[in-house]
Amino acid sequence: MLPILPVDFNNADDDCTVRLVTQATRAFLDQESLQLYEGMDVLITDEELTARAEVRLRDGVWVAVIQGWLDP
């Protein structure tokens, strides 16, 4: 089962990436003792929208590259 990371889609870039730097995302990773790694498959959600994504390290910042949106 893929980890489901809470994100803020308002914290997205034009290239379909979402920065994984919010307090909620970091708290979830700490709580679940998860460490991000290059190529990691995850689900990202803001409770309204959910997407499948791949984790990448870009310019020293972890981002989720959206692969596709899931039906609500």
N, CA, C and O atoms as CSV, one atom per row, in Angstrom:
chain,resi,resn,atom,element,x,y,z
A,1,MET,N,N,0.840,-1.180,0.000
A,1,MET,CA,C,0.000,0.000,0.000
A,1,MET,C,C,0.890,1.250,0.000
A,1,MET,O,O,1.877,1.324,0.732
A,2,LEU,N,N,0.530,2.201,-0.813
A,2,LEU,CA,C,1.317,3.426,-0.935
A,2,LEU,C,C,1.040,4.362,0.235
A,2,LEU,O,O,-0.097,4.460,0.696
A,3,PRO,N,N,2.072,5.048,0.717
A,3,PRO,CA,C,1.821,6.056,1.743
A,3,PRO,C,C,0.986,7.200,1.163
A,3,PRO,O,O,1.152,7.578,0.003
A,4,ILE,N,N,0.093,7.739,1.982
A,4,ILE,CA,C,-0.766,8.848,1.566
A,4,ILE,C,C,-0.300,10.097,2.305
A,4,ILE,O,O,-0.543,10.252,3.502
A,5,LEU,N,N,0.369,10.982,1.579
A,5,LEU,CA,C,0.942,12.177,2.185
A,5,LEU,C,C,-0.032,13.351,2.105
A,5,LEU,O,O,-0.598,13.610,1.043
A,6,PRO,N,N,-0.232,14.054,3.202
A,6,PRO,CA,C,-1.028,15.279,3.149
A,6,PRO,C,C,-0.188,16.383,2.506
A,6,PRO,O,O,0.972,16.582,2.866
A,7,VAL,N,N,-0.785,17.094,1.555
A,7,VAL,CA,C,-0.073,18.166,0.856
A,7,VAL,C,C,-0.981,19.378,0.705
A,7,VAL,O,O,-2.181,19.331,0.977
A,8,ASP,N,N,-0.369,20.447,0.266
A,8,ASP,CA,C,-1.105,21.657,-0.073
A,8,ASP,C,C,-0.914,21.875,-1.572
A,8,ASP,O,O,0.163,22.276,-2.014
A,9,PHE,N,N,-1.964,21.609,-2.355
A,9,PHE,CA,C,-1.843,21.749,-3.798
A,9,PHE,C,C,-1.628,23.202,-4.216
A,9,PHE,O,O,-1.265,23.463,-5.362
A,10,ASN,N,N,-1.846,24.145,-3.309
A,10,ASN,CA,C,-1.508,25.545,-3.595
A,10,ASN,C,C,0.006,25.757,-3.558
A,10,ASN,O,O,0.505,26.805,-3.967
A,11,ASN,N,N,0.721,24.764,-3.068
A,11,ASN,CA,C,2.176,24.803,-2.984
A,11,ASN,C,C,2.779,24.053,-4.174
A,11,ASN,O,O,3.827,23.418,-4.055
A,12,ALA,N,N,2.100,24.137,-5.320
A,12,ALA,CA,C,2.523,23.419,-6.523
A,12,ALA,C,C,3.229,24.356,-7.494
A,12,ALA,O,O,3.013,25.568,-7.493
A,13,ASP,N,N,4.072,23.762,-8.312
A,13,ASP,CA,C,4.752,24.499,-9.372
A,13,ASP,C,C,4.032,24.248,-10.695
A,13,ASP,O,O,3.173,23.371,-10.793
A,14,ASP,N,N,4.391,25.024,-11.700
A,14,ASP,CA,C,3.748,24.904,-13.015
A,14,ASP,C,C,4.027,23.581,-13.711
A,14,ASP,O,O,3.311,23.214,-14.643
A,15,ASP,N,N,5.048,22.864,-13.279
A,15,ASP,CA,C,5.424,21.615,-13.949
A,15,ASP,C,C,4.831,20.374,-13.279
A,15,ASP,O,O,5.414,19.292,-13.343
A,16,CYS,N,N,3.688,20.533,-12.646
A,16,CYS,CA,C,2.967,19.420,-11.995
A,16,CYS,C,C,3.742,18.798,-10.844
A,16,CYS,O,O,3.677,17.588,-10.626
A,17,THR,N,N,4.468,19.618,-10.115
A,17,THR,CA,C,5.135,19.143,-8.911
A,17,THR,C,C,4.587,19.879,-7.704
A,17,THR,O,O,4.221,21.052,-7.780
A,18,VAL,N,N,4.538,19.166,-6.589
A,18,VAL,CA,C,4.083,19.738,-5.325
A,18,VAL,C,C,5.231,19.614,-4.331
A,18,VAL,O,O,5.756,18.523,-4.109
A,19,ARG,N,N,5.612,20.722,-3.745
A,19,ARG,CA,C,6.695,20.700,-2.759
A,19,ARG,C,C,6.213,20.017,-1.469
A,19,ARG,O,O,5.121,20.293,-0.974
A,20,LEU,N,N,7.038,19.140,-0.952
A,20,LEU,CA,C,6.690,18.355,0.241
A,20,LEU,C,C,7.328,18.978,1.477
A,20,LEU,O,O,8.073,18.321,2.203
A,21,VAL,N,N,7.027,20.246,1.704
A,21,VAL,CA,C,7.681,20.978,2.783
A,21,VAL,C,C,6.705,21.536,3.818
A,21,VAL,O,O,7.126,22.226,4.746
A,22,THR,N,N,5.425,21.254,3.677
A,22,THR,CA,C,4.469,21.820,4.623
A,22,THR,C,C,4.615,21.163,5.993
A,22,THR,O,O,5.157,20.066,6.130
A,23,GLN,N,N,4.120,21.861,6.980
A,23,GLN,CA,C,4.163,21.339,8.348
A,23,GLN,C,C,3.408,20.012,8.451
A,23,GLN,O,O,3.863,19.086,9.122
A,24,ALA,N,N,2.256,19.924,7.786
A,24,ALA,CA,C,1.459,18.696,7.839
A,24,ALA,C,C,2.196,17.525,7.199
A,24,ALA,O,O,2.159,16.409,7.716
A,25,THR,N,N,2.862,17.775,6.078
A,25,THR,CA,C,3.610,16.709,5.409
A,25,THR,C,C,4.761,16.243,6.287
A,25,THR,O,O,4.960,15.042,6.466
A,26,ARG,N,N,5.517,17.187,6.834
A,26,ARG,CA,C,6.651,16.816,7.686
A,26,ARG,C,C,6.204,16.084,8.948
A,26,ARG,O,O,6.843,15.121,9.372
A,27,ALA,N,N,5.101,16.544,9.547
A,27,ALA,CA,C,4.587,15.889,10.759
A,27,ALA,C,C,4.160,14.454,10.452
A,27,ALA,O,O,4.413,13.544,11.242
A,28,PHE,N,N,3.510,14.256,9.296
A,28,PHE,CA,C,3.084,12.911,8.905
A,28,PHE,C,C,4.301,12.005,8.718
A,28,PHE,O,O,4.312,10.875,9.206
A,29,LEU,N,N,5.316,12.490,8.020
A,29,LEU,CA,C,6.516,11.687,7.792
A,29,LEU,C,C,7.185,11.315,9.112
A,29,LEU,O,O,7.624,10.178,9.290
A,30,ASP,N,N,7.262,12.263,10.027
A,30,ASP,CA,C,7.846,11.981,11.344
A,30,ASP,C,C,7.008,10.976,12.114
A,30,ASP,O,O,7.539,10.031,12.697
A,31,GLN,N,N,5.704,11.179,12.115
A,31,GLN,CA,C,4.793,10.300,12.861
A,31,GLN,C,C,4.866,8.864,12.353
A,31,GLN,O,O,4.826,7.916,13.137
A,32,GLU,N,N,4.971,8.714,11.042
A,32,GLU,CA,C,5.010,7.373,10.431
A,32,GLU,C,C,6.425,6.831,10.273
A,32,GLU,O,O,6.620,5.727,9.764
A,33,SER,N,N,7.406,7.607,10.708
A,33,SER,CA,C,8.823,7.239,10.569
A,33,SER,C,C,9.179,6.910,9.120
A,33,SER,O,O,9.912,5.959,8.849
A,34,LEU,N,N,8.653,7.702,8.203
A,34,LEU,CA,C,8.928,7.517,6.778
A,34,LEU,C,C,10.040,8.453,6.340
A,34,LEU,O,O,10.102,9.606,6.767
A,35,GLN,N,N,10.907,7.953,5.496
A,35,GLN,CA,C,11.933,8.780,4.883
A,35,GLN,C,C,11.689,8.796,3.389
A,35,GLN,O,O,11.504,7.751,2.765
A,36,LEU,N,N,11.690,9.983,2.824
A,36,LEU,CA,C,11.506,10.113,1.393
A,36,LEU,C,C,12.764,9.650,0.670
A,36,LEU,O,O,13.876,9.801,1.174
A,37,TYR,N,N,12.572,9.085,-0.515
A,37,TYR,CA,C,13.711,8.715,-1.348
A,37,TYR,C,C,13.352,8.914,-2.805
A,37,TYR,O,O,12.179,8.882,-3.180
A,38,GLU,N,N,14.351,9.115,-3.608
A,38,GLU,CA,C,14.203,9.357,-5.039
A,38,GLU,C,C,13.454,8.190,-5.685
A,38,GLU,O,O,13.843,7.033,-5.528
A,39,GLY,N,N,12.378,8.502,-6.412
A,39,GLY,CA,C,11.614,7.482,-7.114
A,39,GLY,C,C,10.507,6.835,-6.293
A,39,GLY,O,O,9.797,5.966,-6.800
A,40,MET,N,N,10.345,7.234,-5.053
A,40,MET,CA,C,9.318,6.670,-4.171
A,40,MET,C,C,7.922,6.972,-4.728
A,40,MET,O,O,7.617,8.120,-5.053
A,41,ASP,N,N,7.081,5.949,-4.837
A,41,ASP,CA,C,5.689,6.139,-5.261
A,41,ASP,C,C,4.833,6.446,-4.045
A,41,ASP,O,O,4.916,5.758,-3.028
A,42,VAL,N,N,4.005,7.489,-4.154
A,42,VAL,CA,C,3.136,7.911,-3.060
A,42,VAL,C,C,1.796,8.368,-3.620
A,42,VAL,O,O,1.648,8.610,-4.818
A,43,LEU,N,N,0.837,8.477,-2.731
A,43,LEU,CA,C,-0.387,9.196,-3.024
A,43,LEU,C,C,-0.310,10.502,-2.263
A,43,LEU,O,O,0.162,10.535,-1.126
A,44,ILE,N,N,-0.772,11.582,-2.880
A,44,ILE,CA,C,-0.788,12.883,-2.208
A,44,ILE,C,C,-2.219,13.394,-2.203
A,44,ILE,O,O,-2.953,13.221,-3.176
A,45,THR,N,N,-2.613,14.026,-1.098
A,45,THR,CA,C,-3.993,14.465,-0.981
A,45,THR,C,C,-4.101,15.724,-0.133
A,45,THR,O,O,-3.278,15.987,0.743
A,46,ASP,N,N,-5.139,16.486,-0.424
A,46,ASP,CA,C,-5.488,17.640,0.413
A,46,ASP,C,C,-6.887,17.443,0.984
A,46,ASP,O,O,-7.539,18.404,1.392
A,47,GLU,N,N,-7.342,16.197,1.010
A,47,GLU,CA,C,-8.667,15.781,1.489
A,47,GLU,C,C,-9.762,15.987,0.438
A,47,GLU,O,O,-10.826,15.378,0.546
A,48,GLU,N,N,-9.530,16.824,-0.571
A,48,GLU,CA,C,-10.496,16.991,-1.662
A,48,GLU,C,C,-10.028,16.281,-2.919
A,48,GLU,O,O,-10.807,15.601,-3.586
A,49,LEU,N,N,-8.755,16.443,-3.236
A,49,LEU,CA,C,-8.156,15.861,-4.425
A,49,LEU,C,C,-7.081,14.873,-4.016
A,49,LEU,O,O,-6.417,15.047,-2.994
A,50,THR,N,N,-6.915,13.831,-4.825
A,50,THR,CA,C,-5.873,12.839,-4.571
A,50,THR,C,C,-5.185,12.515,-5.891
A,50,THR,O,O,-5.831,12.389,-6.931
A,51,ALA,N,N,-3.868,12.383,-5.829
A,51,ALA,CA,C,-3.095,12.060,-7.026
A,51,ALA,C,C,-2.021,11.027,-6.695
A,51,ALA,O,O,-1.533,10.948,-5.567
A,52,ARG,N,N,-1.672,10.249,-7.697
A,52,ARG,CA,C,-0.520,9.362,-7.591
A,52,ARG,C,C,0.686,10.184,-8.011
A,52,ARG,O,O,0.614,10.951,-8.971
A,53,ALA,N,N,1.800,10.028,-7.292
A,53,ALA,CA,C,2.972,10.845,-7.584
A,53,ALA,C,C,4.255,10.068,-7.318
A,53,ALA,O,O,4.262,9.035,-6.648
A,54,GLU,N,N,5.331,10.603,-7.866
A,54,GLU,CA,C,6.665,10.045,-7.655
A,54,GLU,C,C,7.518,11.114,-6.989
A,54,GLU,O,O,7.533,12.269,-7.415
A,55,VAL,N,N,8.219,10.719,-5.948
A,55,VAL,CA,C,9.039,11.653,-5.178
A,55,VAL,C,C,10.373,11.888,-5.893
A,55,VAL,O,O,11.014,10.954,-6.373
A,56,ARG,N,N,10.764,13.145,-5.946
A,56,ARG,CA,C,12.048,13.548,-6.537
A,56,ARG,C,C,12.703,14.602,-5.640
A,56,ARG,O,O,12.016,15.363,-4.957
A,57,LEU,N,N,14.015,14.637,-5.650
A,57,LEU,CA,C,14.761,15.675,-4.948
A,57,LEU,C,C,15.172,16.701,-5.998
A,57,LEU,O,O,15.964,16.402,-6.892
A,58,ARG,N,N,14.630,17.911,-5.884
A,58,ARG,CA,C,14.879,18.954,-6.866
A,58,ARG,C,C,15.449,20.181,-6.168
A,58,ARG,O,O,14.787,20.795,-5.331
A,59,ASP,N,N,16.678,20.529,-6.517
A,59,ASP,CA,C,17.346,21.689,-5.927
A,59,ASP,C,C,17.341,21.639,-4.400
A,59,ASP,O,O,17.176,22.664,-3.739
A,60,GLY,N,N,17.522,20.440,-3.847
A,60,GLY,CA,C,17.582,20.267,-2.403
A,60,GLY,C,C,16.233,20.231,-1.712
A,60,GLY,O,O,16.172,20.213,-0.482
A,61,VAL,N,N,15.135,20.219,-2.488
A,61,VAL,CA,C,13.782,20.206,-1.924
A,61,VAL,C,C,13.047,18.964,-2.446
A,61,VAL,O,O,13.050,18.684,-3.644
A,62,TRP,N,N,12.421,18.233,-1.530
A,62,TRP,CA,C,11.631,17.079,-1.949
A,62,TRP,C,C,10.337,17.564,-2.594
A,62,TRP,O,O,9.642,18.426,-2.057
A,63,VAL,N,N,10.029,16.991,-3.760
A,63,VAL,CA,C,8.793,17.309,-4.467
A,63,VAL,C,C,8.117,16.018,-4.884
A,63,VAL,O,O,8.759,14.974,-4.999
A,64,ALA,N,N,6.812,16.101,-5.109
A,64,ALA,CA,C,6.045,14.986,-5.651
A,64,ALA,C,C,5.647,15.365,-7.075
A,64,ALA,O,O,4.977,16.375,-7.292
A,65,VAL,N,N,6.061,14.555,-8.035
A,65,VAL,CA,C,5.717,14.778,-9.433
A,65,VAL,C,C,4.418,14.023,-9.699
A,65,VAL,O,O,4.376,12.795,-9.625
A,66,ILE,N,N,3.370,14.764,-10.007
A,66,ILE,CA,C,2.058,14.154,-10.207
A,66,ILE,C,C,2.069,13.281,-11.449
A,66,ILE,O,O,2.425,13.730,-12.538
A,67,GLN,N,N,1.673,12.027,-11.270
A,67,GLN,CA,C,1.605,11.054,-12.357
A,67,GLN,C,C,0.187,10.944,-12.905
A,67,GLN,O,O,-0.012,10.644,-14.082
A,68,GLY,N,N,-0.792,11.190,-12.044
A,68,GLY,CA,C,-2.191,11.112,-12.468
A,68,GLY,C,C,-3.129,11.354,-11.296
A,68,GLY,O,O,-2.798,11.099,-10.138
A,69,TRP,N,N,-4.292,11.847,-11.634
A,69,TRP,CA,C,-5.305,12.135,-10.619
A,69,TRP,C,C,-6.202,10.930,-10.415
A,69,TRP,O,O,-6.518,10.211,-11.363
A,70,LEU,N,N,-6.610,10.713,-9.168
A,70,LEU,CA,C,-7.515,9.621,-8.847
A,70,LEU,C,C,-8.930,10.149,-8.760
A,70,LEU,O,O,-9.157,11.295,-8.373
A,71,ASP,N,N,-9.877,9.305,-9.122
A,71,ASP,CA,C,-11.283,9.705,-9.018
A,71,ASP,C,C,-11.672,9.898,-7.562
A,71,ASP,O,O,-11.227,9.150,-6.691
A,72,PRO,N,N,-12.505,10.905,-7.295
A,72,PRO,CA,C,-12.930,11.156,-5.901
A,72,PRO,C,C,-13.771,10.027,-5.347
A,72,PRO,O,O,-14.203,10.087,-4.195
